[in-house]
Amino acid sequence: MTQKNAIEIKNLTVSYGNKPVLWDITATLPKGKMIAIVGPNGGGKTTLLKSIMGLIPIDGGNITFSDTTLDAIRGEIGYMGQRQSIDWNFPINAYDVVMMGRYPHMGFLKRASKEDHEKVKKALDLVQMYEKREKPIGSLSIGQQQRVFLARAFAQEAHLYILDEPLAGVDASTSNLVLSLLNDLTKKGKTVVMIHHNLSAIHTLFHHVLLINTRLYGAGKPSEILVADRLKFAYGQPIDLFEDVKSIWPYIKDSIIKEKRESHYKESHGKKK
C-alpha cells in the first residue's frame, strides 16, 4: 500500500452468529479525503467501521493503516460511535467529555496539563459549545451532544477520523457546521471516514464513497459510483447469492470460505454483464 491510502481493506468478512454481514470487502480509503460510507439500513456500514476500529472480531481478511497496524496508530484515530452506544445518564459534563480526547496525550496518571485544557477549550470553541461546557451531557439537545463528541475527536488532534452517523438527528445549522469543520480537516491532510445517508449531498461534500450492502457495490468518486443502475442494484435487489452461505455458515472452514468467495465473485460479475 502506498502512503496515499489511509486504510486498506482486503477480503474482509464479518458475521453475527450465522449471518454474514460483510462479505469479502476489498477497498482502499485515500488519505486526506472526505469519505462517505453509504448503503441501505442493515447493510453493514456500522459493522465496517467497528471492524476498522477493532471493536468486533472478523472472520477473514485484514485491515492496515498506512502500512502499519491499528495498535500502532490507535492514538491517532478519532472515533465517534453511534448515539445508541452512549449512556446519556452518565454523570459527566461536556467539558470532561471533550477532555477524554486528550487521554492519548497524557501520562499514566491521566493528569491534564495546561496545554490539554487549552486544546479542550479550542475544540469546544470550534463547535460553538464552550458556553455550555459545564452542562451535563445528558441535558443537552441531540445536536449539542453530537457537537460535544465531535469536539472530543478534535481535541485528540487525530490524523484519521472514523465517524458513525455524526449528523443523525441534528438540525441544519449543526449539520452545516460539522460538515464545514470536517472539510477543513481534510484541507490540513486529515482523513475523514463517515456514514452518511443524504445521497443527494454526497457529490458536493465528499471526495470518495463506498457503496455497501453486505458486499461492496462500488468505491471511488461519487460521480462514478452513485449512478442509477448501481444504486438500484445495491438498494433494491435482494442479495440471493448469500442465502447458501447463511445456511452453512456455522460449519464453514477457511478453505470453503475461499472457494465460496471465488464462485460468488464470478457469478456476480457474470450478472452485471
N, C-alpha and C positions, 0 to 999 in steps of 0.2 A: 504493500500500500504506500502511496506517495503521501507527502506531507500536505497535499491539497485536500485530503479527506480527514474529517474529524472522527468519523466512525466507519468501520467496515463490518458488515454483517454477512456471514457465509452459511448457507444451508441451515438457517435457524428453524427448529421445530419445537413447539411447546404444546403441552396438553394439560387439561384439567380432568383428572380421572380418566375416563375412557374417551374423552372428546378432544381431538386435536384442535387447537385454537389458532396456532400459526403453523404453516406447513412449508418447509423448505424455502424460507425467505432469504434472498441474497440481494444486498443493496449497499451502495456506498453513499454516505452523507457528507457532502462537501464542506470544507472548513470556511468559516467567515460568512455564512449564508443564513437566511431565514428559511427554515424547512418546515413544511406542513405535513402532518400525518392525517390523511382523510380516509373515509370509508364508512359503511353503514354501522349502526349500533350493533355491538356484539361481534364485530369483525376482527377483533384482536388488536386494536390500536393501543389500548392501555397495557395489554399484555406485552406488546412490543417494547414500550417504554420501561416497564418493570423488568423485562429481560435485559435491556441495555444497562439498567442500574443494578443488576444482580440481585433483585429483590425476590425473584422466584426461580425455581430450578428449571432448566431447559432439558429437552430430551435429546437434542442433537444440534450440531453446528457450533459456531464460535463467533464472538464479537471482540473486535480490537479497536483501540483508540490511538490514532496517530502512531501506529506501530508499537504500542505498549498495551498494558493490561489495565482493567478497571481499578484494581488495588493500587496501581502506581500513580493514578491521577484522580482518585476519588475526591480529594480535597479541591480539585479544580473544576468539579461539576456542581452546578447549582440545580437542585431538583425540587420541583413543586408538584406534589401529587394531587389527586382528586379531592374535592371538598369532603366527600363521604368518608375519607380515611382519617379525618381530623376530629379530635374530641373538642368541640367548641365550648364545653363546660369546664375545661381545664382552667384553673385559676392562674392565668398569666396575662400580662398586658401587652399591648402592641410593641412597645419598646423592647421588651425582653424576647419576644418572638424574633424580632429582627437581629437582636444580639446573637441569637443562636447561629446565624450565618457567619459569625466571626469565630466560632469554635475551632475550625480547622487551622486558624492562625494563632490560637492561644497555646499556652504551655499546658503541662499536665494538670495543674490545678484549675484551669479554665478561669483565670482571673483577667477581667477586661482591663486593657490599658487605655491611656488617653487616646491613642490612635484608634482603638476599637470603638470607643464612644463617638469619635469624630466620624468614622465610617458609617456607624448606625444612623447618626443624625443626617448625614448626607443622603443615605438611602431613603430615609423617611421623607426628606425634603423632595427627593426626586418624584415620589409617588403622591406627594401632597398630603402626607399623613402625620407630619411631625406634631401638629397641634393636638392630635388625638393619641399621642404616644402612651399616655397613662391609662387609656381606656382598656378594660378587659376585652380580650379578643372576641369573646362570645357576644359582647354587647354591640359590636359593630355591624353595619349592613354587609350584605354579601359582597358588594363591590369594594367596600373598605377592607374587608377581610382579605380579598384577593390582592389588593394593593399591598397590604402588610406582608403577605407571604412572598410577593414578588420583591419587596424591599429586602426581605431576608436573603433572597438569592443574590440581589445586587450587592448587599453588604459583604457577601462571601468573596466578591471580586473573582468570580469563576471565569473560565475560558469557554466552557460549554454549558448551556442551559437546556435542561430537559423539563418541559412543562406540559402537564396533563390537563388540558382544557382550562387554561388560565382565564378565559373570558366567559366561562359558564355562569350564567345568571347575573352578569354585571350590566350596568347601564351603559348608554352610548358614550358618555364622557369618560368613564373608566376604560372602556374598550379602546377608545381613540388614544388615551394617554398611554396605556400599556403597549399598544402596537407601536406607537412613536418611540417609546423608550427602548423597546426590543430592537427596532430598526437601527437606533443609534448604536446599540451594542455591536451589530454586525459591521457598522462603519469603522469600528475600532478593532475589527478582526475576530470578534467573538462569534460563536456559533449558537444559533437558537433552533431547537427542535421542539415543536409543539403540536398537539392535537387541535385541529380547528374544524368547525362544522359549516362555516359560511363559504360554500364553494364559489359563489359569485365574486367573493373578495380575494380569493387566492391569487388570481393573476396579477393583481396590482400590489399585493402585500408581501408575497413570498417569491423567493428565487428558485426553490426546488420543492417538489412534492412527491410523497409516497402514497399510492392508492392501494389500500389493503382491505381484503375481506377473506380472512384465513390465509390466503396466499397473496403474493404481490401481483397486482394487476398493472403496475407501471411505476417507474421512478424517473424523474427528470424535470425539465422545465414545465411549469403549469400549462403553457400553451400547447405542449406536445402530449401531455398525459390526461388532462381534463377535457377530453373530447367526447362527443355524444356516444359513439359506439362503445368506447372503453368504459364510460360511466354506467351505461345500461348493463353491460356485462357484469360489472362489479357490484352494482346496487340492486339490479332487478332479476338476475338469473340465479336459481338455486345451484349450489355447488355439489352436484350429484356425484362427481368423481371422488368425493371424500367419504361416501357412505360405507364403502367396503373397508376403508381404513378404520373408521369408527368401530365397526363391529368386531374387528380382531385386534384392536389396539392393545389390550392388556397382555397379549401373547407375542407381540412383535419384538423381534430381536434386531440388532443393528444391521445384519445382512439383509433382512427382509425390508427394513426401512429404506435402505439404499435401492433395492430392487423396485419398490413401490414408487420412490421418487422419480426414478428414470422413466418408468412406464407412464406415470401421470404427466410428466413433462412432455413426452411425445404426444400423448393423447390431447392435452390442452392446446398444444401448438398446432396439432392437426385440425382442431375445430376452428381455430382462428382463420385458417387459410380459406 
